[in-house]
Amino acid sequence: MPFFHALTTNPILYRALLAWFISQGLKVIVAWVKAGRVDLERLTGAGGMPSAHSAIVSALSAGAIRFTGFESPLTAITITFALIVMYDAAGVRQAAGKQAEVLNKIIEQFRLHKHVSEIPLKELLGHTPVEVLAGALLGITIAYWN
């Protein structure tokens, strides 16, 4: 299969996927330390520490720099892509999460008065700047790990 062959022979792809996998695992550990319980939803869920989005795109960019050089067109593409993804993770998606939190409070007020029964909106959508930075540092570290 071409994907599995690429996974074993393409160091940029391998490290990017490894960064995602490790960051998702770390989310479970961080949530466990904070809440005192294991939340396996963190393995696939958006938001939380560290940002898996930042980890994967940072590993992709750092891998492009490491294996193709800083002046490579691939590096330019991956850095631009990484900046867009990290901006979205910290800005747009975090704002959407805050809006979901407010809407859930409004829905709860309606529910208390038996006016509506809605499924709560997902509030953990985006990342704080620290979560984005942690994900970026994780991705870069994994890209340069031998």
DSSP file (Angstrom, degrees, kcal/mol; ACC not computed):
  #  RESIDUE AA STRUCTURE BP1 BP2  ACC     N-H-->O    O-->H-N    N-H-->O    O-->H-N    TCO  KAPPA ALPHA  PHI   PSI    X-CA   Y-CA   Z-CA
    1    1 A M     >        0   0    0      0, 0.0     4,-1.9     0, 0.0     5,-0.2   0.000 360.0 360.0 360.0 133.6    0.0    0.0    0.0
    2    2 A P  H  >  +     0   0    0      0, 0.0     4,-2.7     0, 0.0     5,-0.2   0.863 360.0  55.0 -61.8 -37.4    1.4    3.4   -1.0
    3    3 A F  H  > S+     0   0    0      1,-0.2     4,-2.5     2,-0.2     5,-0.1   0.945 110.4  44.0 -63.8 -47.3    0.4    5.1    2.3
    4    4 A F  H  > S+     0   0    0      2,-0.2     4,-1.6     1,-0.2    -1,-0.2   0.852 113.4  51.9 -68.2 -33.0    2.2    2.6    4.5
    5    5 A H  H  X S+     0   0    0     -4,-1.9     4,-1.5     2,-0.2    -1,-0.2   0.936 111.7  46.6 -65.2 -45.4    5.2    2.7    2.3
    6    6 A A  H  X S+     0   0    0     -4,-2.7     4,-2.6     1,-0.2     8,-0.3   0.882 108.6  56.6 -62.9 -37.7    5.3    6.5    2.5
    7    7 A L  H  < S+     0   0    0     -4,-2.5    -1,-0.2     1,-0.2    -2,-0.2   0.869 113.1  39.6 -62.4 -36.6    4.8    6.3    6.2
    8    8 A T  H  < S+     0   0    0     -4,-1.6    -1,-0.2    -3,-0.2    -2,-0.2   0.680 126.1  34.5 -88.0 -17.5    7.9    4.2    6.6
    9    9 A T  H  < S+     0   0    0     -4,-1.5    -2,-0.2     1,-0.1    -3,-0.2   0.577 101.3  75.8-113.1 -12.1   10.1    5.9    4.0
   10   10 A N     X  -     0   0    0     -4,-2.6     4,-2.6    -5,-0.2     5,-0.2  -0.860  56.5-170.2-105.4 103.8    9.0    9.6    4.3
   11   11 A P  H  > S+     0   0    0      0, 0.0     4,-2.0     0, 0.0     5,-0.2   0.789  85.2  54.5 -66.5 -26.5   10.6   11.1    7.4
   12   12 A I  H  > S+     0   0    0      2,-0.2     4,-2.2     1,-0.2     5,-0.2   0.950 112.4  42.0 -70.3 -48.3    8.5   14.3    7.2
   13   13 A L  H  > S+     0   0    0      2,-0.2     4,-2.5     1,-0.2     5,-0.3   0.927 114.2  52.3 -63.2 -45.6    5.2   12.4    7.1
   14   14 A Y  H  X S+     0   0    0     -4,-2.6     4,-2.2    -8,-0.3    -1,-0.2   0.929 112.6  44.1 -57.1 -47.9    6.3   10.0    9.8
   15   15 A R  H  X S+     0   0    0     -4,-2.0     4,-2.4     2,-0.2    -1,-0.2   0.861 111.4  53.5 -69.8 -35.5    7.3   12.8   12.2
   16   16 A A  H  X S+     0   0    0     -4,-2.2     4,-1.9     2,-0.2    -1,-0.2   0.940 112.8  43.4 -63.7 -46.1    4.2   14.9   11.5
   17   17 A L  H  X S+     0   0    0     -4,-2.5     4,-2.5     1,-0.2    -2,-0.2   0.868 112.5  53.3 -67.8 -35.4    1.9   11.9   12.2
   18   18 A L  H  X S+     0   0    0     -4,-2.2     4,-2.9    -5,-0.3     5,-0.3   0.898 106.7  53.0 -63.9 -40.3    4.0   11.0   15.3
   19   19 A A  H  X S+     0   0    0     -4,-2.4     4,-2.4     2,-0.2    -2,-0.2   0.911 110.5  47.4 -61.0 -42.7    3.6   14.6   16.6
   20   20 A W  H  X S+     0   0    0     -4,-1.9     4,-2.4     2,-0.2     5,-0.2   0.947 113.3  48.1 -62.6 -47.7   -0.2   14.3   16.2
   21   21 A F  H  X S+     0   0    0     -4,-2.5     4,-1.9     1,-0.2    -2,-0.2   0.915 114.3  45.2 -60.9 -46.1   -0.3   11.0   18.0
   22   22 A I  H  X S+     0   0    0     -4,-2.9     4,-2.6     2,-0.2    -1,-0.2   0.912 112.3  51.2 -66.3 -42.5    1.9   12.1   20.9
   23   23 A S  H  X S+     0   0    0     -4,-2.4     4,-1.6    -5,-0.3    -2,-0.2   0.898 109.6  49.9 -64.7 -38.7    0.0   15.4   21.3
   24   24 A Q  H  X S+     0   0    0     -4,-2.4     4,-1.2     2,-0.2    -1,-0.2   0.899 111.7  49.2 -65.2 -39.2   -3.3   13.6   21.5
   25   25 A G  H  X S+     0   0    0     -4,-1.9     4,-1.6     1,-0.2     3,-0.3   0.893 108.2  53.5 -64.4 -39.8   -1.9   11.2   24.1
   26   26 A L  H  X S+     0   0    0     -4,-2.6     4,-3.1     1,-0.2     5,-0.2   0.835 100.7  61.5 -64.2 -31.9   -0.6   14.1   26.1
   27   27 A K  H  X S+     0   0    0     -4,-1.6     4,-2.6     1,-0.2    -1,-0.2   0.900 102.9  50.3 -60.6 -40.0   -4.1   15.6   26.1
   28   28 A V  H  X S+     0   0    0     -4,-1.2     4,-2.1    -3,-0.3    11,-0.3   0.923 113.0  46.3 -62.9 -43.9   -5.4   12.6   27.9
   29   29 A I  H  X S+     0   0    0     -4,-1.6     4,-2.5     2,-0.2    -2,-0.2   0.926 113.4  47.8 -65.9 -45.5   -2.6   12.9   30.5
   30   30 A V  H  X S+     0   0    0     -4,-3.1     4,-2.5    19,-0.3     5,-0.2   0.920 113.0  48.5 -62.6 -43.8   -3.0   16.6   31.0
   31   31 A A  H  X S+     0   0    0     -4,-2.6     4,-3.0    -5,-0.2     6,-0.5   0.880 111.2  51.3 -63.5 -37.5   -6.8   16.2   31.4
   32   32 A W  H  X S+     0   0    0     -4,-2.1     4,-2.3    -5,-0.2    -2,-0.2   0.916 111.1  46.9 -65.0 -44.1   -6.2   13.4   33.9
   33   33 A V  H  < S+     0   0    0     -4,-2.5    -2,-0.2     2,-0.2    -1,-0.2   0.910 118.7  41.8 -64.1 -42.0   -3.9   15.6   36.0
   34   34 A K  H  < S+     0   0    0     -4,-2.5    -2,-0.2    -5,-0.2    -1,-0.2   0.918 129.5  25.0 -72.3 -44.3   -6.3   18.5   35.9
   35   35 A A  H  < S-     0   0    0     -4,-3.0    -3,-0.2     2,-0.3    -2,-0.2   0.594  96.5-125.7-101.3 -12.8   -9.6   16.7   36.4
   36   36 A G  S  < S+     0   0    0     -4,-2.3     2,-0.3    -5,-0.4    -4,-0.2   0.656  80.4  85.4  76.6  14.5   -8.4   13.5   38.3
   37   37 A R  S    S-     0   0    0     -6,-0.5     2,-0.5    -5,-0.1    -2,-0.3  -0.990  82.0-108.6-145.4 152.9  -10.0   11.2   35.8
   38   38 A V        -     0   0    0     -2,-0.3     2,-0.6    -3,-0.1    -9,-0.1  -0.702  28.2-169.8 -84.0 126.1   -9.1    9.7   32.4
   39   39 A D    >   -     0   0    0     -2,-0.5     3,-1.8   -11,-0.3     4,-0.2  -0.879   7.1-174.5-118.9  96.3  -11.1   11.1   29.5
   40   40 A L  G >  S+     0   0    0     -2,-0.6     3,-1.7     1,-0.3     4,-0.4   0.660  77.2  77.6 -68.4 -14.7  -10.5    9.0   26.4
   41   41 A E  G >> S+     0   0    0      1,-0.3     4,-2.2     2,-0.2     3,-1.3   0.784  80.6  71.3 -61.4 -25.1  -12.5   11.5   24.3
   42   42 A R  G <4 S+     0   0    0     -3,-1.8    -1,-0.3     1,-0.3    -2,-0.2   0.721  81.8  72.6 -64.0 -20.6   -9.3   13.7   24.5
   43   43 A L  G <4 S+     0   0    0     -3,-1.7    -1,-0.3     1,-0.2    -2,-0.2   0.826 119.5  12.4 -63.8 -30.3   -7.7   11.2   22.1
   44   44 A T  T <4 S+     0   0    0     -3,-1.3    -2,-0.2    -4,-0.4    -1,-0.2   0.512 104.7 108.3-122.2 -10.2   -9.8   12.5   19.2
   45   45 A G     <  -     0   0    0     -4,-2.2     2,-0.1    -5,-0.1    80,-0.1  -0.298  65.7-116.6 -76.2 155.1  -11.3   15.7   20.6
   46   46 A A  S    S+     0   0    0     78,-0.2    80,-0.2     5,-0.1    -1,-0.1  -0.452  74.7  28.1 -82.0 160.0  -10.4   19.2   19.5
   47   47 A G  S    S+     0   0    0     78,-0.4    80,-0.2     1,-0.2     5,-0.1   0.050  71.2  94.8  78.2 170.1   -8.9   21.7   21.9
   48   48 A G  S    S-     0   0    0     78,-0.7    -1,-0.2     3,-0.1     4,-0.1  -0.264  71.5 -18.3  98.8 174.1   -6.8   21.1   25.0
   49   49 A M  S    S+     0   0    0    -22,-0.2   -19,-0.3   -23,-0.1   -18,-0.2  -0.855 118.6  20.8-105.3 129.5   -3.1   21.0   25.9
   50   50 A P  S    S-     0   0    0      0, 0.0     2,-0.6     0, 0.0    82,-0.2   0.707  89.1-120.7 -85.7 167.3   -1.1   20.7   23.7
   51   51 A S     >  -     0   0    0     80,-2.1     4,-2.1     1,-0.2     5,-0.1  -0.563  17.8-163.8 -70.3 116.1   -2.6   21.7   20.4
   52   52 A A  H  > S+     0   0    0     -2,-0.6     4,-2.6     2,-0.2     5,-0.2   0.846  90.9  57.7 -68.7 -33.4   -2.4   18.7   18.1
   53   53 A H  H  > S+     0   0    0      1,-0.2     4,-2.1     2,-0.2     5,-0.3   0.943 109.6  43.5 -60.5 -47.0   -3.0   21.0   15.1
   54   54 A S  H  > S+     0   0    0      1,-0.2     4,-2.1     2,-0.2     5,-0.2   0.890 113.0  53.1 -65.8 -38.7    0.0   23.1   16.0
   55   55 A A  H  X S+     0   0    0     -4,-2.1     4,-2.3     2,-0.2    -2,-0.2   0.932 111.5  44.0 -62.6 -46.5    2.1   20.0   16.7
   56   56 A I  H  X S+     0   0    0     -4,-2.6     4,-2.0     1,-0.2    -2,-0.2   0.916 117.2  43.3 -70.4 -42.2    1.4   18.4   13.3
   57   57 A V  H  X S+     0   0    0     -4,-2.1     4,-2.3    -5,-0.2    25,-0.2   0.839 114.7  50.7 -74.3 -29.5    1.9   21.5   11.2
   58   58 A S  H  X S+     0   0    0     -4,-2.1     4,-3.1    -5,-0.3     5,-0.3   0.900 111.1  48.2 -70.7 -40.4    5.0   22.5   13.1
   59   59 A A  H  X S+     0   0    0     -4,-2.3     4,-2.4    -5,-0.2    -2,-0.2   0.894 111.7  51.4 -63.8 -38.9    6.5   19.0   12.7
   60   60 A L  H  X S+     0   0    0     -4,-2.0     4,-2.1     2,-0.2    -2,-0.2   0.940 114.7  41.8 -61.5 -48.7    5.6   19.3    9.0
   61   61 A S  H  X S+     0   0    0     -4,-2.3     4,-2.4    17,-0.2    -2,-0.2   0.928 116.0  47.6 -66.4 -46.3    7.3   22.6    8.6
   62   62 A A  H  X S+     0   0    0     -4,-3.1     4,-2.8     1,-0.2    -1,-0.2   0.879 112.1  51.4 -64.6 -36.4   10.3   21.7   10.7
   63   63 A G  H  X S+     0   0    0     -4,-2.4     4,-2.8    -5,-0.3     5,-0.3   0.899 108.4  51.1 -65.3 -40.5   10.7   18.5    8.8
   64   64 A A  H  X>S+     0   0    0     -4,-2.1     4,-2.3     2,-0.2     5,-0.6   0.920 113.1  45.8 -62.0 -42.8   10.6   20.4    5.5
   65   65 A I  H  X5S+     0   0    0     -4,-2.4     4,-1.4     3,-0.2    -2,-0.2   0.941 115.4  47.2 -63.2 -47.1   13.3   22.7    6.8
   66   66 A R  H  <5S+     0   0    0     -4,-2.8    -2,-0.2     1,-0.2    -1,-0.2   0.903 124.3  28.6 -63.1 -43.6   15.4   19.8    8.1
   67   67 A F  H  <5S+     0   0    0     -4,-2.8    -1,-0.2    -5,-0.1    -2,-0.2   0.669 134.2  25.4 -99.2 -18.0   15.1   17.6    5.0
   68   68 A T  H  <5S-     0   0    0     -4,-2.3    -3,-0.2    -5,-0.3    -2,-0.2   0.518 107.3-109.8-122.2  -9.2   14.7   20.0    2.1
   69   69 A G    ><< -     0   0    0     -4,-1.4     3,-1.1    -5,-0.6     6,-0.3   0.007  29.3 -83.9  96.0 156.2   16.3   23.2    3.4
   70   70 A F  T 3  S+     0   0    0      1,-0.2    -1,-0.1    -5,-0.1    -5,-0.1   0.790 124.8  53.4 -69.1 -27.6   15.0   26.6    4.4
   71   71 A E  T 3  S+     0   0    0     -6,-0.1    -1,-0.2    -3,-0.1    -2,-0.1   0.410  82.4 118.5 -89.4   3.4   14.9   28.0    0.9
   72   72 A S  S <> S-     0   0    0     -3,-1.1     4,-1.7     1,-0.1     3,-0.3  -0.401  70.7-130.1 -68.6 142.5   12.8   25.1   -0.5
   73   73 A P  H  > S+     0   0    0      0, 0.0     4,-2.4     0, 0.0     5,-0.2   0.855 110.8  59.9 -58.4 -33.9    9.4   25.8   -2.0
   74   74 A L  H  > S+     0   0    0      1,-0.2     4,-2.7     2,-0.2     5,-0.2   0.895 102.9  51.3 -60.7 -39.8    8.1   23.0    0.3
   75   75 A T  H  > S+     0   0    0     -6,-0.3     4,-2.6    -3,-0.3     5,-0.3   0.922 109.0  50.3 -63.1 -44.3    9.3   24.9    3.3
   76   76 A A  H  X S+     0   0    0     -4,-1.7     4,-2.1     1,-0.2    -2,-0.2   0.919 113.0  46.6 -60.1 -43.8    7.5   28.1    2.2
   77   77 A I  H  X S+     0   0    0     -4,-2.4     4,-2.5     1,-0.2    -2,-0.2   0.934 114.3  45.9 -64.6 -46.8    4.3   26.1    1.6
   78   78 A T  H  X S+     0   0    0     -4,-2.7     4,-2.5     2,-0.2   -17,-0.2   0.866 112.4  50.0 -70.2 -35.0    4.4   24.3    5.0
   79   79 A I  H  X S+     0   0    0     -4,-2.6     4,-2.5     2,-0.2    -1,-0.2   0.932 112.4  47.5 -67.2 -44.1    5.3   27.4    7.0
   80   80 A T  H  X S+     0   0    0     -4,-2.1     4,-2.0    -5,-0.3    -2,-0.2   0.933 114.0  47.8 -60.5 -45.7    2.4   29.4    5.4
   81   81 A F  H  X S+     0   0    0     -4,-2.5     4,-2.5     1,-0.2    -2,-0.2   0.910 111.1  51.3 -60.2 -44.3    0.1   26.5    6.1
   82   82 A A  H  X S+     0   0    0     -4,-2.5     4,-2.8     1,-0.2     5,-0.3   0.909 108.6  50.6 -62.1 -43.5    1.3   26.2    9.7
   83   83 A L  H  X S+     0   0    0     -4,-2.5     4,-2.2     1,-0.2    -1,-0.2   0.903 111.6  47.9 -63.2 -40.7    0.8   29.9   10.4
   84   84 A I  H  X S+     0   0    0     -4,-2.0     4,-2.4    -5,-0.2    -2,-0.2   0.937 113.8  46.8 -64.4 -46.4   -2.8   29.7    9.0
   85   85 A V  H  X S+     0   0    0     -4,-2.5     4,-2.6     1,-0.2    -2,-0.2   0.918 114.4  46.4 -63.2 -44.4   -3.7   26.6   11.0
   86   86 A M  H  X S+     0   0    0     -4,-2.8     4,-2.2     2,-0.2     5,-0.2   0.876 111.8  51.1 -69.5 -36.3   -2.2   28.0   14.3
   87   87 A Y  H  X S+     0   0    0     -4,-2.2     4,-2.4    -5,-0.3     5,-0.5   0.935 113.0  46.3 -62.7 -44.8   -3.9   31.3   13.8
   88   88 A D  H  <>S+     0   0    0     -4,-2.4     5,-2.7     1,-0.2     6,-0.5   0.908 111.7  51.3 -63.1 -42.5   -7.2   29.5   13.3
   89   89 A A  H  <5S+     0   0    0     -4,-2.6    38,-2.6     1,-0.2    -1,-0.2   0.895 119.5  34.8 -62.9 -40.6   -6.6   27.3   16.3
   90   90 A A  H  <5S+     0   0    0     -4,-2.2    -1,-0.2    36,-0.2    -2,-0.2   0.748 132.0  24.1 -87.5 -24.6   -5.9   30.1   18.6
   91   91 A G  T  X5S+     0   0    0     -4,-2.4     4,-2.3    -5,-0.2    -3,-0.2   0.848 124.6  27.5-104.7 -77.1   -8.3   32.7   17.2
   92   92 A V  H  >5S+     0   0    0     -5,-0.5     4,-2.2     1,-0.2    -3,-0.2   0.917 124.2  44.5 -61.7 -49.2  -11.3   31.7   15.3
   93   93 A R  H  ><S+     0   0    0     -5,-2.7     4,-1.9     1,-0.2    33,-0.5   0.857 112.7  51.7 -68.8 -33.8  -11.9   28.3   16.9
   94   94 A Q  H  > S+     0   0    0     -6,-0.5     4,-2.1    31,-0.2    -1,-0.2   0.911 109.8  50.0 -68.0 -39.8  -11.3   29.6   20.4
   95   95 A A  H  X S+     0   0    0     -4,-2.3     4,-2.3     1,-0.2    -2,-0.2   0.903 109.0  52.2 -62.9 -40.2  -13.9   32.3   19.8
   96   96 A A  H  X S+     0   0    0     -4,-2.2     4,-2.2     1,-0.2    -1,-0.2   0.879 108.0  52.3 -62.6 -37.1  -16.3   29.7   18.5
   97   97 A G  H  X S+     0   0    0     -4,-1.9     4,-1.9     2,-0.2    -1,-0.2   0.892 108.6  49.5 -65.1 -40.1  -15.8   27.8   21.7
   98   98 A K  H  X S+     0   0    0     -4,-2.1     4,-2.0     2,-0.2    -2,-0.2   0.893 110.6  50.6 -66.4 -38.9  -16.5   30.8   23.8
   99   99 A Q  H  X S+     0   0    0     -4,-2.3     4,-2.8     1,-0.2    -2,-0.2   0.906 108.5  52.3 -64.3 -40.4  -19.7   31.4   21.8
  100  100 A A  H  X S+     0   0    0     -4,-2.2     4,-2.5     1,-0.2    21,-0.3   0.890 107.2  53.4 -61.6 -38.7  -20.7   27.8   22.3
  101  101 A E  H  X S+     0   0    0     -4,-1.9     4,-1.6     2,-0.2    -1,-0.2   0.922 110.9  45.4 -62.1 -44.9  -20.2   28.3   26.1
  102  102 A V  H  X S+     0   0    0     -4,-2.0     4,-2.1     1,-0.2    -2,-0.2   0.924 113.0  50.3 -64.9 -44.7  -22.5   31.3   26.1
  103  103 A L  H  X S+     0   0    0     -4,-2.8     4,-2.9     1,-0.2    -2,-0.2   0.883 107.0  54.6 -62.2 -37.9  -25.1   29.5   24.0
  104  104 A N  H  X S+     0   0    0     -4,-2.5     4,-2.4     2,-0.2    -1,-0.2   0.883 107.4  50.5 -62.9 -37.3  -25.0   26.5   26.3
  105  105 A K  H  X S+     0   0    0     -4,-1.6     4,-1.9     2,-0.2    -2,-0.2   0.904 111.7  47.5 -65.8 -40.8  -25.8   28.8   29.3
  106  106 A I  H  X S+     0   0    0     -4,-2.1     4,-2.1     2,-0.2    -2,-0.2   0.936 112.4  49.0 -64.3 -46.1  -28.7   30.3   27.4
  107  107 A I  H  X S+     0   0    0     -4,-2.9     4,-2.7     1,-0.2    -2,-0.2   0.893 108.6  54.0 -60.5 -40.2  -30.0   26.9   26.4
  108  108 A E  H  X S+     0   0    0     -4,-2.4     4,-2.3     2,-0.2    -1,-0.2   0.891 106.7  51.7 -62.5 -39.3  -29.7   25.7   30.1
  109  109 A Q  H  X S+     0   0    0     -4,-1.9     4,-1.0     2,-0.2    -1,-0.2   0.915 111.9  46.2 -63.4 -42.2  -31.8   28.7   31.2
  110  110 A F  H  <>S+     0   0    0     -4,-2.1     5,-2.8     1,-0.2     3,-0.5   0.907 110.8  53.3 -63.9 -40.8  -34.5   27.7   28.6
  111  111 A R  H ><5S+     0   0    0     -4,-2.7     3,-1.8     1,-0.2    -2,-0.2   0.883 103.2  56.8 -63.3 -39.1  -34.2   24.1   29.7
  112  112 A L  H 3<5S+     0   0    0     -4,-2.3    -1,-0.2     1,-0.3    -2,-0.2   0.817 110.5  44.9 -61.1 -30.1  -34.8   25.1   33.4
  113  113 A H  T 3<5S-     0   0    0     -4,-1.0    -1,-0.3    -3,-0.5    -2,-0.2   0.229 116.8-116.3 -99.1  13.4  -38.0   26.7   32.3
  114  114 A K  T < 5S+     0   0    0     -3,-1.8    -3,-0.2     2,-0.2    -2,-0.1   0.783  80.5 122.0  60.4  31.6  -39.0   23.7   30.1
  115  115 A H  S   <S+     0   0    0     -5,-2.8     2,-0.3     1,-0.3    -4,-0.2   0.714  74.1   9.1 -94.3 -22.6  -38.9   25.8   26.9
  116  116 A V        -     0   0    0     -6,-0.4     2,-0.4    -9,-0.2    -1,-0.3  -0.997  49.3-156.5-155.0 149.5  -36.3   23.8   25.0
  117  117 A S        +     0   0    0     -2,-0.3     2,-0.3    -3,-0.1    -9,-0.1  -0.838  33.1 162.3-131.5  98.6  -34.3   20.6   25.1
  118  118 A E        -     0   0    0     -2,-0.4    -2,-0.1   -11,-0.1     3,-0.0  -0.807  43.6-110.6-114.3 152.9  -31.2   20.9   23.1
  119  119 A I        -     0   0    0     -2,-0.3   -12,-0.0     1,-0.1    -2,-0.0  -0.705  48.8-104.6 -77.5 131.4  -28.0   18.9   23.0
  120  120 A P        -     0   0    0      0, 0.0     2,-0.2     0, 0.0    -1,-0.1  -0.252  34.3-116.1 -59.4 143.8  -25.2   21.0   24.4
  121  121 A L        -     0   0    0    -21,-0.3     2,-0.5     1,-0.1   -17,-0.1  -0.493  32.7-100.3 -76.9 149.9  -22.7   22.5   22.0
  122  122 A K        -     0   0    0     -2,-0.2   -22,-0.1     1,-0.2   -21,-0.1  -0.603  38.9-177.6 -73.0 122.6  -19.1   21.5   22.1
  123  123 A E        +     0   0    0     -2,-0.5     2,-1.7     1,-0.2     3,-0.4   0.746  63.7  77.1 -95.7 -27.5  -17.2   24.2   23.9
  124  124 A L        +     0   0    0      1,-0.2   -78,-0.2   -77,-0.1    -1,-0.2  -0.604  58.2 123.4 -88.3  82.2  -13.7   23.0   23.7
  125  125 A L        +     0   0    0     -2,-1.7   -78,-0.4   -32,-0.2   -31,-0.2   0.775  62.3  32.6-108.5 -40.2  -13.0   23.9   20.1
  126  126 A G  S    S-     0   0    0    -33,-0.5   -78,-0.7    -3,-0.4     2,-0.3  -0.280  71.9-112.8-112.9-166.0  -10.0   26.1   20.1
  127  127 A H        -     0   0    0    -38,-2.6   -33,-0.2   -80,-0.2   -78,-0.1  -0.933  17.3-120.5-132.7 151.4   -6.7   26.7   21.9
  128  128 A T     >  -     0   0    0     -2,-0.3     4,-2.2     1,-0.1     5,-0.2  -0.483  41.9-104.5 -77.2 161.3   -5.1   29.3   24.1
  129  129 A P  H  > S+     0   0    0      0, 0.0     4,-2.6     0, 0.0     5,-0.2   0.861 123.5  55.1 -56.3 -35.0   -1.9   30.8   22.8
  130  130 A V  H  > S+     0   0    0      2,-0.2     4,-2.7     1,-0.2     5,-0.2   0.905 107.1  49.3 -65.7 -40.8    0.0   28.7   25.3
  131  131 A E  H  > S+     0   0    0      2,-0.2     4,-2.2     1,-0.2   -80,-2.1   0.894 112.1  48.7 -64.3 -39.6   -1.6   25.5   24.0
  132  132 A V  H  X S+     0   0    0     -4,-2.2     4,-2.5     2,-0.2    -2,-0.2   0.927 112.7  47.7 -64.5 -45.3   -0.7   26.5   20.4
  133  133 A L  H  X S+     0   0    0     -4,-2.6     4,-2.8     2,-0.2     5,-0.2   0.915 111.1  50.9 -62.2 -43.6    2.9   27.3   21.5
  134  134 A A  H  X S+     0   0    0     -4,-2.7     4,-2.2     1,-0.2    -1,-0.2   0.913 111.7  47.6 -61.3 -42.5    3.2   24.0   23.3
  135  135 A G  H  X S+     0   0    0     -4,-2.2     4,-2.5     2,-0.2    -1,-0.2   0.904 111.7  50.3 -64.3 -41.3    1.9   22.1   20.3
  136  136 A A  H  X S+     0   0    0     -4,-2.5     4,-2.5     2,-0.2     5,-0.2   0.927 111.6  47.4 -63.3 -45.0    4.3   24.0   18.0
  137  137 A L  H  X S+     0   0    0     -4,-2.8     4,-2.4     1,-0.2    -1,-0.2   0.888 111.6  51.3 -64.4 -38.6    7.3   23.2   20.2
  138  138 A L  H  X S+     0   0    0     -4,-2.2     4,-2.4    -5,-0.2    -2,-0.2   0.936 111.3  47.9 -61.9 -46.3    6.3   19.5   20.5
  139  139 A G  H  X S+     0   0    0     -4,-2.5     4,-2.2     1,-0.2    -2,-0.2   0.911 112.8  47.2 -62.1 -44.2    6.0   19.3   16.7
  140  140 A I  H  X S+     0   0    0     -4,-2.5     4,-1.6     2,-0.2    -1,-0.2   0.912 111.7  51.7 -64.4 -42.5    9.4   21.0   16.1
  141  141 A T  H  X S+     0   0    0     -4,-2.4     4,-0.7     1,-0.2    -2,-0.2   0.923 111.4  46.6 -59.8 -45.3   11.1   18.7   18.7
  142  142 A I  H >< S+     0   0    0     -4,-2.4     3,-0.6     1,-0.2    -1,-0.2   0.873 107.9  56.8 -66.9 -36.6    9.7   15.6   17.1
  143  143 A A  H 3< S+     0   0    0     -4,-2.2    -1,-0.2     1,-0.2    -2,-0.2   0.849 114.6  38.4 -62.8 -33.4   10.7   16.7   13.6
  144  144 A Y  H 3< S+     0   0    0     -4,-1.6     2,-0.3    -3,-0.2    -1,-0.2   0.450  89.5 113.6 -97.6  -1.4   14.4   17.1   14.8
  145  145 A W    <<        0   0    0     -4,-0.7    -3,-0.0    -3,-0.6  -130,-0.0  -0.524 360.0 360.0 -71.7 132.6   14.4   14.0   17.0
  146  146 A N              0   0    0     -2,-0.3    -1,-0.1     0, 0.0    -4,-0.1   0.442 360.0 360.0 -93.6 360.0   16.7   11.3   15.7
